[in-house]
Amino acid sequence: MRAVVCRAYGPPEDLVVCELPDPVPGPGQLLLRVRAAAVNFPDVLLIAGKYQIQIPVPFTPGSELAGEVLTAGADTPFRPGQRVFGTTAVGAFAERALLDASSATLVPDDADLASAAAFGVTYRTTYHALRSVGQVSQGDWVVVLGAAGGVGLAAVDLAVAMGARVLAAASSAEKLELCAQRGAQATVDYDREDLKARIRELTDDNARVVIDPVGGRYSEPALRGLARGGTFITLGYAAGTIPAIPLNLVLLKGIAVRGMEIRTFASDHPADAIRDLGELAQLFAAGTVRPHIGARFPLADTAAALRYVAERKVLGKVVIDVA
């Protein structure tokens, strides 16, 4: 099979596409013919050796995938030929990949495989953040930073589906127009406008939750724009800088600053995770939510896809068409 391989930590351009033996599924595993895989910002950090965890090299990056079951290991409820999607730590950027059956979900008949591949990581991350951490209710104002990116647009989609009012913050008119098309009621260009002032103005000083996958210089003004008693949820640092928040703001505004990390959420909050994943699966199966795919690349151009994500050019999700 053809697979993308990270032989040493470095930039996307150091990745190689080579021939590897097909993996063999063990008990509880599926061997998939991968049709589509989605790119996430942590993939860029993993191949650079800069993520919270390090995967020993060599490895095949990629965590979101969709395709057909080729072989089902013992003790799995799936059979060859079924279309499934799911998430794995690494291995998605290849023509064949192993997937734990416990992480696999059948693709709805009316959903394409690219949309299924793009639905895993970002939508789970943001649904946990909105539903369990932020406890967002209908009518709440939710501020989303980096709102046109993979995590950000997922947050826009899901907050709208939950009946919340969304203020989308991003860095260009094109990005904000996409957010408005996806249901955001208000938008802010945070590279050209006063983010704190606009949040307070547009929400009538009633922003209850901030979703922040960006960090950098945008975090503090967004936190300052929160209403008293609001919740600021940090999900990542795509801007490249981890912000330092003055704790006196937390004290004076009575706000909560929360983090949500997808790798540990299920073990830390098992009941919430089961409920959230069930509700999220229903939203996808019903067609209520579908990812926006802003760019597609062939497997041979995986390095270009990762570079595209690293430079924050993407609108929504980037998908690799594997086969």
Backbone bond lengths (Angstrom), bond angles and torsions (degrees), N, CA, C in turn:
res aa  C-N    CA-C-N  psi(-1)  N-CA   C-N-CA  omega(-1)  CA-C   N-CA-C  phi
1 M - - - 1.461 - - 1.527 109.74 -
2 R 1.345 116.20 153.78 1.460 120.50 172.42 1.525 109.08 -86.45
3 A 1.316 115.48 139.48 1.462 120.69 179.95 1.521 109.35 -148.20
4 V 1.312 115.32 148.83 1.462 121.70 172.68 1.524 107.80 -84.26
5 V 1.326 116.76 133.56 1.466 120.41 -176.25 1.524 110.40 -127.71
6 C 1.328 114.38 132.21 1.464 121.84 170.59 1.523 106.82 -96.87
7 R 1.343 116.72 107.54 1.470 120.93 -177.65 1.518 112.45 -89.54
8 A 1.324 116.91 -23.70 1.460 122.40 177.97 1.519 107.26 -153.49
9 Y 1.314 117.39 147.58 1.460 120.60 -179.72 1.526 109.89 -62.02
10 G 1.326 114.83 135.91 1.453 118.80 -179.42 1.511 111.64 172.51
11 P 1.322 118.23 -163.52 1.465 122.36 -178.51 1.528 111.59 -75.80
12 P 1.328 117.41 167.39 1.469 120.01 179.48 1.520 113.60 -56.02
13 E 1.324 117.28 -32.81 1.462 120.82 -176.90 1.523 113.14 -65.32
14 D 1.321 117.72 -14.37 1.467 120.86 177.92 1.524 113.27 -84.34
15 L 1.317 117.92 -8.78 1.455 120.80 178.94 1.527 110.73 -68.16
16 V 1.326 115.87 151.22 1.462 120.75 177.43 1.523 108.94 -127.23
17 V 1.329 115.75 151.19 1.461 121.91 172.84 1.520 107.47 -106.92
18 C 1.328 115.79 122.34 1.465 118.85 -175.35 1.527 110.24 -143.26
19 E 1.323 115.61 173.41 1.455 122.16 178.14 1.526 109.96 -89.89
20 L 1.331 115.71 130.53 1.462 122.15 177.78 1.527 108.95 -130.73
21 P 1.327 117.83 156.84 1.473 119.40 174.48 1.526 110.63 -64.75
22 D 1.326 116.33 148.34 1.465 119.24 174.82 1.527 109.62 -63.21
23 P 1.329 118.80 137.55 1.466 119.95 175.77 1.524 110.58 -70.64
24 V 1.314 116.64 158.19 1.469 122.87 -178.37 1.527 108.65 -114.50
25 P 1.338 117.66 123.34 1.465 119.05 -178.05 1.522 112.01 -73.12
26 G 1.318 115.02 141.34 1.449 121.41 173.15 1.512 109.90 -99.11
27 P 1.329 117.79 -173.64 1.472 120.61 177.57 1.531 110.52 -56.35
28 G 1.315 115.40 134.76 1.454 120.07 178.16 1.511 114.71 78.78
29 Q 1.336 117.93 7.85 1.458 121.34 -178.59 1.521 111.86 -117.77
30 L 1.332 114.61 157.41 1.460 122.37 175.17 1.518 109.00 -118.19
31 L 1.326 116.55 142.96 1.454 121.18 168.03 1.523 107.04 -100.25
32 L 1.328 116.49 120.93 1.457 121.39 -177.68 1.520 111.95 -106.06
33 R 1.329 115.55 143.62 1.458 121.10 160.34 1.526 105.10 -84.79
34 V 1.314 116.45 107.29 1.460 120.84 -174.00 1.525 109.36 -76.28
35 R 1.316 116.02 125.65 1.465 121.51 176.80 1.527 111.63 -101.54
36 A 1.324 116.28 -34.29 1.463 120.61 -178.32 1.521 108.99 -148.25
37 A 1.329 115.37 144.62 1.462 121.75 175.80 1.522 107.32 -137.66
38 A 1.319 116.58 144.51 1.458 120.86 -178.27 1.524 110.44 -107.24
39 V 1.328 115.09 149.37 1.466 122.26 -177.10 1.527 109.14 -101.77
40 N 1.327 116.01 136.89 1.459 122.32 176.85 1.520 109.82 -126.52
41 F 1.323 115.90 156.04 1.462 119.49 -179.10 1.537 112.51 -57.87
42 P 1.347 119.87 -37.84 1.468 118.34 176.45 1.526 114.06 -58.55
43 D 1.333 118.37 -25.52 1.468 119.71 175.64 1.524 110.77 -60.93
44 V 1.340 116.01 -39.06 1.468 121.01 178.10 1.520 109.94 -63.57
45 L 1.336 116.13 -42.09 1.468 120.32 -179.22 1.530 111.26 -69.84
46 L 1.330 117.08 -37.33 1.465 120.13 -179.10 1.520 111.93 -63.32
47 I 1.338 117.30 -45.27 1.463 118.45 -177.90 1.527 111.45 -71.06
48 A 1.345 116.76 -20.02 1.467 120.81 176.89 1.520 112.01 -88.34
49 G 1.345 117.64 -6.41 1.455 121.02 -176.60 1.513 112.71 71.84
50 K 1.352 117.05 26.99 1.469 120.97 -175.01 1.522 113.04 -117.53
51 Y 1.323 117.62 11.34 1.458 120.06 179.53 1.525 109.39 -84.34
52 Q 1.367 115.87 172.17 1.469 119.52 -179.50 1.522 111.98 -61.62
53 I 1.330 116.63 -28.30 1.459 121.65 173.98 1.522 107.85 -120.77
54 Q 1.326 116.58 158.79 1.459 121.01 176.79 1.523 109.60 -117.94
55 I 1.324 114.89 132.13 1.462 121.50 175.01 1.529 107.36 -94.12
56 P 1.328 118.25 125.54 1.472 119.04 179.40 1.528 111.22 -60.13
57 V 1.322 116.01 136.29 1.464 120.30 176.32 1.526 109.31 -82.81
58 P 1.342 118.09 153.02 1.463 127.63 -3.81 1.522 111.87 -79.60
59 F 1.331 116.11 151.35 1.456 120.54 174.87 1.526 109.47 -152.42
60 T 1.328 115.15 161.91 1.458 121.97 175.10 1.519 108.37 -99.86
61 P 1.327 118.36 117.93 1.463 119.73 -178.43 1.525 111.96 -74.96
62 G 1.329 114.90 176.76 1.460 121.56 178.14 1.513 112.14 108.51
63 S 1.344 116.72 130.28 1.462 120.49 -175.46 1.527 114.40 -123.61
64 E 1.327 119.12 -14.81 1.465 122.05 -179.76 1.519 109.62 -116.26
65 L 1.322 117.28 131.94 1.456 119.23 -176.50 1.521 110.94 -154.28
66 A 1.331 114.03 160.66 1.463 121.43 175.02 1.513 107.95 -148.05
67 G 1.316 115.81 147.63 1.464 120.66 179.90 1.504 110.96 176.72
68 E 1.349 116.00 -161.30 1.459 121.74 -179.93 1.526 110.56 -106.52
69 V 1.315 115.05 144.55 1.462 120.71 176.02 1.525 109.11 -70.87
70 L 1.323 116.33 123.43 1.462 121.47 173.97 1.526 110.81 -92.59
71 T 1.326 115.86 -45.82 1.465 122.28 -179.50 1.515 108.30 -140.75
72 A 1.320 115.96 136.03 1.462 121.15 176.28 1.516 108.60 -110.84
73 G 1.334 115.70 125.44 1.452 119.77 177.60 1.521 111.42 -69.74
74 A 1.315 115.41 173.84 1.464 120.17 179.26 1.522 110.47 -60.75
75 D 1.328 114.97 149.64 1.466 122.31 174.63 1.526 112.53 64.21
76 T 1.328 116.84 39.56 1.462 120.35 173.68 1.524 108.84 -123.44
77 P 1.340 118.02 148.68 1.465 120.71 -178.75 1.521 113.83 -87.93
78 F 1.336 117.55 6.28 1.462 120.82 -175.69 1.531 110.47 -102.23
79 R 1.332 114.76 164.24 1.471 119.76 178.99 1.527 108.60 -134.89
80 P 1.329 117.89 157.46 1.465 121.08 179.33 1.532 111.68 -55.87
81 G 1.325 114.91 141.10 1.450 121.47 178.33 1.515 114.37 97.47
82 Q 1.325 117.60 -18.67 1.461 119.19 -179.69 1.527 110.78 -72.39
83 R 1.325 115.84 143.62 1.466 121.91 176.33 1.524 108.64 -88.00
84 V 1.322 116.36 125.16 1.458 120.62 -178.77 1.532 109.64 -135.74
85 F 1.332 115.37 160.47 1.457 121.01 171.20 1.516 108.02 -137.40
86 G 1.323 115.19 161.34 1.453 118.56 -178.93 1.515 111.54 178.98
87 T 1.314 114.87 -172.22 1.459 121.37 -178.41 1.523 109.91 -128.87
88 T 1.317 113.94 149.96 1.458 121.82 178.31 1.517 107.88 -146.29
89 A 1.301 117.85 163.15 1.463 119.44 -177.66 1.522 111.25 -64.41
90 V 1.312 117.06 -48.52 1.471 123.55 179.32 1.523 108.11 -147.71
91 G 1.346 116.00 171.03 1.454 120.23 171.76 1.511 116.57 106.78
92 A 1.340 118.55 -2.32 1.467 120.05 -173.21 1.516 113.81 -76.12
93 F 1.328 118.18 -25.39 1.466 120.34 -175.72 1.521 109.87 -85.90
94 A 1.332 115.12 66.54 1.467 122.20 -177.33 1.514 108.96 -158.78
95 E 1.329 116.56 161.44 1.456 120.83 179.52 1.522 112.59 -72.75
96 R 1.317 117.51 -23.58 1.458 123.11 176.06 1.524 107.40 -132.41
97 A 1.326 116.52 144.21 1.460 119.77 -179.96 1.518 109.72 -152.33
98 L 1.333 115.48 150.64 1.454 121.29 174.17 1.528 109.39 -90.99
99 L 1.321 115.36 142.14 1.460 121.22 177.66 1.517 108.23 -139.25
100 D 1.331 116.84 128.68 1.452 119.62 174.79 1.523 109.07 -62.27
101 A 1.316 116.48 132.44 1.463 119.84 -179.07 1.525 111.36 -59.01
102 S 1.334 116.66 -30.32 1.456 120.19 179.76 1.524 112.32 -67.95
103 S 1.343 116.48 -17.18 1.462 121.14 179.03 1.521 112.79 -101.72
104 A 1.320 117.50 2.74 1.460 121.73 -175.05 1.520 111.33 -99.66
105 T 1.326 115.05 145.82 1.466 122.57 178.19 1.524 108.06 -135.68
106 L 1.310 116.52 139.94 1.457 119.98 176.53 1.526 110.39 -65.56
107 V 1.327 116.36 139.39 1.462 121.30 177.41 1.527 108.49 -79.77
108 P 1.331 118.14 127.65 1.473 119.62 176.94 1.527 111.29 -57.04
109 D 1.322 116.62 149.33 1.461 121.34 -175.67 1.521 112.81 -57.47
110 D 1.334 117.28 -34.55 1.459 119.72 -175.41 1.529 113.23 -93.85
111 A 1.339 117.71 9.53 1.468 121.50 179.61 1.517 109.83 -106.57
112 D 1.334 116.37 139.12 1.459 119.70 176.67 1.525 109.39 -85.14
113 L 1.313 116.46 162.00 1.458 121.06 -174.21 1.523 112.33 -69.51
114 A 1.320 118.73 -31.59 1.452 120.22 178.00 1.531 110.53 -64.36
115 S 1.318 117.73 -44.56 1.462 120.99 177.69 1.526 110.98 -62.84
116 A 1.316 116.43 -39.61 1.461 120.04 179.12 1.531 110.97 -64.15
117 A 1.330 116.04 -43.95 1.465 119.34 179.57 1.521 111.49 -61.83
118 A 1.334 116.60 -35.25 1.463 120.97 -175.64 1.517 113.35 -82.70
119 F 1.323 118.11 -1.10 1.461 121.02 -172.79 1.524 114.07 -93.01
120 G 1.325 117.93 -14.01 1.460 119.94 -167.51 1.509 116.22 -71.66
121 V 1.320 117.54 -75.28 1.462 121.91 -167.57 1.519 112.50 -68.22
122 T 1.324 117.68 -52.71 1.465 119.72 -172.71 1.522 111.96 -68.20
123 Y 1.310 117.69 -38.73 1.464 119.47 -178.76 1.527 111.18 -74.22
124 R 1.310 118.55 -36.57 1.466 119.22 173.56 1.521 110.60 -63.75
125 T 1.333 116.22 -44.66 1.466 120.16 -179.43 1.525 110.80 -57.47
126 T 1.315 116.36 -50.88 1.456 118.73 -174.36 1.521 112.73 -74.66
127 Y 1.335 117.99 -29.93 1.472 117.78 177.76 1.525 110.75 -69.22
128 H 1.330 117.13 -42.45 1.461 118.96 174.16 1.530 110.61 -57.80
129 A 1.336 116.23 -43.49 1.461 120.21 -178.21 1.527 111.52 -63.87
130 L 1.318 117.08 -44.61 1.463 120.81 -178.01 1.525 112.24 -74.32
131 R 1.314 116.19 -46.57 1.473 121.23 -171.53 1.517 112.17 -79.05
132 S 1.326 116.60 -50.22 1.459 120.12 -171.91 1.524 113.60 -94.28
133 V 1.324 116.73 -41.62 1.464 119.70 -177.13 1.526 110.79 -83.69
134 G 1.324 116.88 -51.50 1.459 120.37 -178.30 1.507 114.61 -83.83
135 Q 1.346 116.77 -17.68 1.465 122.41 -179.08 1.531 111.16 48.58
136 V 1.329 114.57 50.60 1.461 121.55 -177.42 1.528 110.02 -69.15
137 S 1.328 114.60 136.92 1.462 121.66 178.67 1.526 109.87 -118.12
138 Q 1.310 115.65 164.97 1.460 121.39 178.26 1.531 110.11 -56.97
139 G 1.327 115.97 132.00 1.453 121.55 178.39 1.510 114.79 90.97
140 D 1.337 118.13 -12.56 1.474 120.64 178.21 1.525 110.23 -65.12
141 W 1.326 116.05 146.53 1.460 120.81 170.16 1.526 108.85 -86.28
142 V 1.332 115.80 124.86 1.460 122.64 177.56 1.526 107.96 -118.76
143 V 1.333 116.84 124.22 1.460 122.58 177.12 1.524 108.06 -96.70
144 V 1.329 117.10 127.50 1.467 121.47 -179.49 1.520 108.83 -117.77
145 L 1.332 116.97 119.35 1.456 121.82 175.02 1.524 109.39 -89.14
146 G 1.351 115.92 151.74 1.468 118.78 -175.41 1.506 110.65 56.69
147 A 1.340 115.99 42.42 1.459 121.47 -164.90 1.525 114.50 -69.47
148 A 1.321 118.69 -14.41 1.467 120.20 179.04 1.518 113.00 -98.91
149 G 1.330 118.13 -2.98 1.458 121.51 178.59 1.521 111.51 -80.50
150 G 1.326 116.14 -174.99 1.455 120.21 -176.78 1.512 113.26 -61.26
151 V 1.329 117.58 -54.50 1.461 121.60 178.47 1.520 110.43 -68.78
152 G 1.338 116.96 -43.20 1.451 120.53 -176.09 1.516 113.23 -62.08
153 L 1.338 117.28 -46.97 1.458 119.22 -177.95 1.527 110.93 -70.16
154 A 1.320 117.37 -31.47 1.466 119.75 172.76 1.520 110.05 -61.61
155 A 1.339 117.33 -41.03 1.458 120.49 177.91 1.520 111.60 -64.60
156 V 1.326 116.78 -40.40 1.467 120.37 175.69 1.521 110.10 -59.73
157 D 1.322 116.68 -51.72 1.471 121.35 -178.52 1.525 111.62 -55.77
158 L 1.327 115.96 -48.55 1.463 119.73 -173.37 1.525 111.85 -74.54
159 A 1.324 117.78 -37.84 1.465 119.66 177.08 1.523 110.27 -62.59
160 V 1.339 116.91 -41.25 1.465 120.73 176.93 1.531 109.80 -62.37
161 A 1.331 117.20 -43.91 1.460 120.98 179.78 1.524 111.82 -62.90
162 M 1.336 116.62 -28.70 1.463 121.66 178.82 1.521 112.57 -82.98
163 G 1.329 116.96 -2.88 1.453 120.07 179.16 1.511 114.72 87.37
164 A 1.319 117.07 10.49 1.461 120.59 177.91 1.519 110.32 -80.58
165 R 1.329 115.62 164.24 1.461 122.20 172.80 1.522 107.20 -99.24
166 V 1.319 116.64 130.60 1.462 121.17 -172.02 1.516 110.98 -111.92
167 L 1.333 115.66 130.12 1.453 122.44 166.68 1.520 106.49 -105.53
168 A 1.325 117.09 112.85 1.459 122.38 -177.64 1.521 109.93 -95.64
169 A 1.320 116.87 128.13 1.461 122.40 178.36 1.513 109.03 -115.99
170 A 1.338 116.59 127.30 1.460 122.12 -179.56 1.523 108.35 -154.94
171 S 1.343 115.99 -174.38 1.468 119.65 -166.03 1.521 115.06 -111.14
172 S 1.336 118.99 10.65 1.460 119.10 178.07 1.510 109.79 -157.65
173 A 1.328 115.29 159.31 1.461 120.80 178.22 1.522 111.16 -62.74
174 E 1.332 116.99 -37.86 1.464 120.47 179.45 1.524 111.26 -61.28
175 K 1.321 116.16 -45.04 1.456 120.35 -179.94 1.532 110.87 -64.66
176 L 1.312 116.73 -42.47 1.461 120.05 -178.29 1.520 111.78 -69.02
177 E 1.322 117.00 -33.67 1.460 119.81 176.71 1.528 110.47 -63.71
178 L 1.327 117.25 -41.39 1.455 120.28 176.84 1.528 110.45 -60.68
179 C 1.325 117.08 -43.73 1.473 120.87 179.57 1.524 110.67 -61.03
180 A 1.320 116.39 -41.66 1.460 119.71 178.47 1.531 110.42 -63.82
181 Q 1.330 116.92 -39.86 1.462 120.29 177.68 1.520 111.48 -62.71
182 R 1.327 116.66 -30.27 1.462 121.25 -179.41 1.530 112.19 -85.80
183 G 1.343 117.47 -0.88 1.458 119.41 172.67 1.508 116.94 116.76
184 A 1.345 119.10 0.29 1.462 120.26 177.35 1.528 109.82 -63.79
185 Q 1.339 116.22 133.77 1.464 120.42 -178.42 1.521 112.42 -84.42
186 A 1.316 117.59 -22.97 1.462 121.40 -179.67 1.524 108.36 -144.09
187 T 1.326 116.33 152.98 1.461 121.05 -179.56 1.530 110.39 -137.31
188 V 1.338 115.08 152.13 1.460 122.26 177.56 1.525 108.67 -138.33
189 D 1.321 116.45 130.10 1.462 121.44 171.20 1.519 107.10 -88.42
190 Y 1.335 116.48 99.64 1.467 118.36 -171.48 1.521 114.41 -77.49
191 D 1.322 117.74 -2.18 1.459 119.95 171.08 1.529 112.14 -91.03
192 R 1.342 116.94 -10.74 1.467 120.08 -176.68 1.526 113.42 -127.90
193 E 1.317 117.18 -11.21 1.457 120.86 -178.89 1.527 110.20 -122.47
194 D 1.319 115.91 162.25 1.464 122.88 176.92 1.524 107.42 -77.87
195 L 1.328 116.33 104.62 1.462 120.95 -171.72 1.527 111.50 -61.61
196 K 1.320 117.57 -47.84 1.475 120.31 -179.13 1.529 110.86 -59.61
197 A 1.323 116.05 -49.40 1.464 119.79 -176.57 1.527 111.33 -63.91
198 R 1.331 116.67 -41.14 1.464 119.67 -177.97 1.526 111.96 -69.75
199 I 1.334 117.24 -36.19 1.468 119.18 175.82 1.526 109.52 -60.63
200 R 1.312 116.75 -48.01 1.468 120.33 -177.49 1.530 110.92 -65.14
201 E 1.328 116.21 -38.66 1.468 120.28 -178.70 1.522 111.38 -69.45
202 L 1.335 117.07 -50.04 1.455 121.04 -172.63 1.526 112.89 -72.26
203 T 1.326 117.41 -26.55 1.466 120.62 179.26 1.522 112.13 -100.93
204 D 1.333 117.05 5.40 1.463 121.63 -175.84 1.534 110.15 55.91
205 D 1.346 113.84 42.03 1.471 122.17 179.43 1.533 111.80 57.21
206 N 1.339 114.95 40.44 1.461 119.58 -175.04 1.523 112.27 -132.37
207 A 1.350 117.50 29.21 1.467 120.52 177.43 1.522 109.31 -73.28
208 R 1.320 116.30 117.98 1.472 119.08 -174.09 1.520 113.14 -94.85
209 V 1.357 117.69 -30.15 1.464 120.95 -178.08 1.526 109.03 -137.28
210 V 1.339 116.06 138.46 1.461 122.51 168.92 1.519 108.19 -114.31
211 I 1.328 116.52 129.10 1.466 122.79 173.03 1.525 106.63 -104.98
212 D 1.342 116.66 118.44 1.461 120.57 -174.01 1.528 111.59 -125.91
213 P 1.340 117.98 98.66 1.466 121.01 172.17 1.520 113.02 -96.03
214 V 1.347 117.42 9.02 1.459 121.44 -170.14 1.523 112.65 -107.80
215 G 1.338 117.43 -47.49 1.460 120.69 -176.77 1.514 112.20 72.18
216 G 1.337 116.25 -146.90 1.449 120.88 178.64 1.516 112.31 62.68
217 R 1.329 115.94 -145.80 1.455 121.34 -173.86 1.522 113.99 -77.76
218 Y 1.333 117.42 -4.05 1.457 120.08 -177.74 1.533 112.57 -87.46
219 S 1.319 117.86 -21.48 1.459 120.66 -170.93 1.528 112.71 -66.19
220 E 1.326 116.82 -49.76 1.464 118.35 -174.80 1.529 113.13 -63.10
221 P 1.346 120.24 -46.92 1.464 117.48 178.09 1.524 112.81 -63.47
222 A 1.327 117.97 -31.74 1.462 119.76 176.62 1.520 110.40 -66.90
223 L 1.330 116.26 -42.18 1.454 119.95 177.41 1.528 110.80 -63.39
224 R 1.324 117.06 -39.88 1.463 120.66 178.07 1.528 111.44 -65.75
225 G 1.329 117.51 -25.21 1.451 120.93 178.71 1.517 114.45 -81.34
226 L 1.330 117.39 -11.93 1.458 121.24 178.86 1.525 111.30 -62.46
227 A 1.324 115.88 147.55 1.461 121.02 172.01 1.526 109.63 -72.43
228 R 1.312 116.10 161.52 1.465 120.43 175.32 1.522 109.54 -57.07
229 G 1.326 115.64 136.43 1.457 120.76 179.34 1.507 114.73 78.05
230 G 1.346 117.39 7.14 1.457 120.59 -179.35 1.520 112.76 -75.23
231 T 1.345 115.18 177.22 1.466 121.53 -178.31 1.520 109.62 -126.31
232 F 1.319 115.17 126.66 1.466 122.73 176.92 1.520 107.38 -105.36
233 I 1.358 116.97 122.10 1.464 121.06 -175.49 1.519 108.92 -115.64
234 T 1.319 116.09 117.02 1.457 121.15 179.17 1.526 109.58 -95.11
235 L 1.351 115.65 128.67 1.463 121.76 -175.82 1.520 113.21 -120.38
236 G 1.334 118.26 -10.91 1.458 119.52 -178.44 1.511 110.86 166.87
237 Y 1.344 114.75 -179.40 1.463 120.37 -170.38 1.527 110.02 -138.23
238 A 1.345 115.20 60.29 1.460 120.14 -177.70 1.516 112.70 -63.53
239 A 1.335 116.93 -21.71 1.467 119.85 178.00 1.522 112.00 -70.36
240 G 1.323 116.77 -14.78 1.462 120.72 177.69 1.507 114.99 95.60
241 T 1.330 117.76 -4.89 1.459 121.93 -178.79 1.521 109.48 -128.81
242 I 1.325 116.60 131.06 1.458 121.25 175.03 1.529 107.85 -84.19
243 P 1.340 118.10 119.58 1.465 119.71 -174.78 1.528 112.83 -75.15
244 A 1.321 115.27 153.37 1.468 122.46 172.70 1.522 107.26 -106.50
245 I 1.314 116.59 117.45 1.462 121.71 -175.91 1.533 109.97 -97.81
246 P 1.343 119.21 127.11 1.468 120.66 174.99 1.531 110.15 -64.30
247 L 1.322 117.46 118.62 1.463 120.51 -175.32 1.520 112.76 -67.49
248 N 1.327 117.83 -19.56 1.463 118.02 177.82 1.530 111.69 -63.10
249 L 1.343 117.24 -26.18 1.466 119.76 176.51 1.522 110.97 -65.88
250 V 1.322 116.43 -37.76 1.456 120.88 177.91 1.521 109.83 -63.30
251 L 1.314 114.93 -43.24 1.464 120.37 -179.90 1.533 111.42 -65.79
252 L 1.321 116.80 -50.67 1.457 121.39 -173.11 1.524 112.86 -68.81
253 K 1.342 116.58 -34.34 1.459 119.91 -177.24 1.524 113.11 -95.95
254 G 1.345 117.34 -7.40 1.454 120.35 -179.89 1.514 112.77 62.98
255 I 1.328 116.31 34.08 1.464 120.40 -176.37 1.528 110.97 -96.22
256 A 1.322 115.33 164.87 1.466 121.66 175.42 1.518 108.63 -112.59
257 V 1.331 116.44 136.25 1.461 122.27 173.70 1.522 106.70 -110.93
258 R 1.330 116.23 119.14 1.456 121.52 -174.85 1.520 110.08 -124.02
259 G 1.317 115.84 149.85 1.453 121.89 172.54 1.521 109.83 -114.69
260 M 1.330 117.16 152.33 1.459 121.90 176.84 1.519 107.97 -140.13
261 E 1.331 116.27 118.56 1.461 121.44 -176.81 1.528 107.61 -118.35
262 I 1.327 116.42 120.04 1.456 121.15 -168.53 1.526 112.65 -63.21
263 R 1.327 118.30 -30.65 1.469 120.32 -176.79 1.519 111.80 -66.85
264 T 1.321 117.91 -29.74 1.464 120.84 -172.58 1.524 113.45 -111.96
265 F 1.331 117.96 -5.22 1.468 119.06 -174.09 1.522 111.86 -61.21
266 A 1.333 117.25 -45.09 1.463 120.18 -176.04 1.524 112.00 -63.73
267 S 1.332 117.28 -37.66 1.462 119.04 179.13 1.527 111.91 -75.78
268 D 1.319 116.86 -31.38 1.464 120.31 178.98 1.527 112.21 -77.79
269 H 1.335 116.41 -33.57 1.470 121.59 -175.26 1.528 109.60 -136.68
270 P 1.334 118.11 67.64 1.476 120.41 -171.87 1.526 114.10 -60.95
271 A 1.321 117.96 -41.12 1.468 119.68 -178.52 1.523 110.98 -66.58
272 D 1.321 116.72 -44.08 1.462 120.35 178.04 1.523 110.73 -62.00
273 A 1.335 116.34 -41.84 1.469 120.33 -178.11 1.524 111.08 -62.28
274 I 1.322 117.64 -44.10 1.469 121.12 -179.99 1.524 110.20 -62.94
275 R 1.336 116.17 -46.04 1.471 119.42 178.76 1.530 111.33 -61.25
276 D 1.332 116.49 -47.08 1.462 120.91 -177.32 1.524 111.58 -61.29
277 L 1.338 116.91 -45.15 1.459 119.86 -177.41 1.521 111.56 -66.31
278 G 1.330 116.70 -35.21 1.457 119.83 176.43 1.518 111.79 -65.14
279 E 1.327 116.76 -43.99 1.466 120.61 178.82 1.524 111.16 -66.45
280 L 1.331 116.13 -39.76 1.463 120.27 -179.51 1.523 110.79 -65.80
281 A 1.330 116.99 -41.02 1.468 120.74 178.15 1.523 110.42 -61.36
282 Q 1.331 117.52 -37.62 1.465 121.00 178.33 1.523 111.12 -65.36
283 L 1.340 116.77 -40.42 1.468 120.27 178.73 1.530 111.05 -62.38
284 F 1.337 116.42 -40.46 1.473 120.15 179.87 1.518 110.88 -71.57
285 A 1.329 116.97 -44.12 1.463 120.66 -178.24 1.522 111.22 -63.11
286 A 1.335 116.79 -35.18 1.458 120.94 -179.15 1.522 112.52 -78.82
287 G 1.344 117.09 -10.27 1.451 120.46 -177.88 1.521 112.96 79.93
288 T 1.327 116.88 10.21 1.465 120.65 179.51 1.516 111.06 -64.80
289 V 1.326 116.34 -36.15 1.455 121.97 -178.92 1.529 108.87 -129.45
290 R 1.320 115.83 130.50 1.456 123.27 172.75 1.525 108.02 -136.79
291 P 1.334 118.49 137.03 1.471 120.19 -179.05 1.529 111.57 -64.87
292 H 1.316 115.25 149.35 1.462 121.08 169.62 1.527 107.61 -90.07
293 I 1.321 116.80 120.31 1.463 121.37 179.58 1.526 107.54 -98.55
294 G 1.325 115.62 111.34 1.455 120.78 -174.65 1.510 114.58 -90.11
295 A 1.337 117.96 -18.95 1.469 120.98 -179.37 1.519 109.09 -158.72
296 R 1.337 115.25 148.35 1.458 121.69 178.53 1.518 109.01 -133.69
297 F 1.331 115.37 143.07 1.458 122.41 -178.39 1.527 109.02 -135.51
298 P 1.345 118.24 148.66 1.470 120.00 171.16 1.531 110.15 -74.72
299 L 1.317 115.86 164.04 1.464 120.31 -178.54 1.523 111.74 -56.96
300 A 1.332 116.92 -37.29 1.472 120.11 -178.91 1.518 112.26 -63.70
301 D 1.334 117.69 -20.09 1.466 121.48 -178.45 1.528 111.79 -107.85
302 T 1.322 117.00 28.77 1.465 120.38 179.83 1.529 111.72 -59.12
303 A 1.318 117.66 -37.67 1.472 119.87 178.75 1.526 110.62 -59.76
304 A 1.331 117.03 -41.33 1.459 120.82 178.46 1.528 110.78 -65.41
305 A 1.327 116.98 -36.97 1.463 120.73 178.08 1.526 111.06 -63.61
306 L 1.322 116.31 -43.43 1.460 120.36 178.38 1.527 111.70 -66.65
307 R 1.315 117.19 -38.46 1.463 120.68 176.73 1.530 110.35 -63.27
308 Y 1.326 116.31 -39.56 1.466 121.89 179.24 1.530 110.69 -60.30
309 V 1.330 115.97 -42.75 1.464 120.77 178.02 1.530 110.50 -69.80
310 A 1.330 116.55 -42.72 1.469 120.73 -178.16 1.520 111.84 -59.47
311 E 1.328 116.70 -34.74 1.471 120.66 -178.16 1.518 112.62 -90.30
312 R 1.346 116.45 9.31 1.465 122.76 174.06 1.533 111.83 57.16
313 K 1.323 115.51 40.00 1.458 120.58 177.62 1.531 112.53 -90.98
314 V 1.308 116.15 -14.90 1.455 120.71 -168.86 1.527 111.42 -74.43
315 L 1.316 115.37 145.35 1.449 123.39 167.44 1.523 106.60 -109.19
316 G 1.316 117.45 111.40 1.458 120.32 -175.81 1.518 111.13 77.60
317 K 1.324 115.75 -127.88 1.455 121.15 -173.77 1.522 112.06 -110.39
318 V 1.334 115.43 151.80 1.457 123.46 171.60 1.524 107.91 -107.38
319 V 1.321 116.21 130.80 1.463 121.52 -177.86 1.520 109.89 -120.66
320 I 1.320 115.53 139.07 1.462 122.38 173.57 1.526 108.23 -100.42
321 D 1.323 115.87 120.17 1.462 121.00 176.27 1.529 107.81 -83.27
322 V 1.312 115.53 104.02 1.463 120.44 -171.58 1.515 110.91 -80.27
323 A 1.317 116.86 -44.64 1.473 120.12 -177.31 1.514 109.68 -139.91
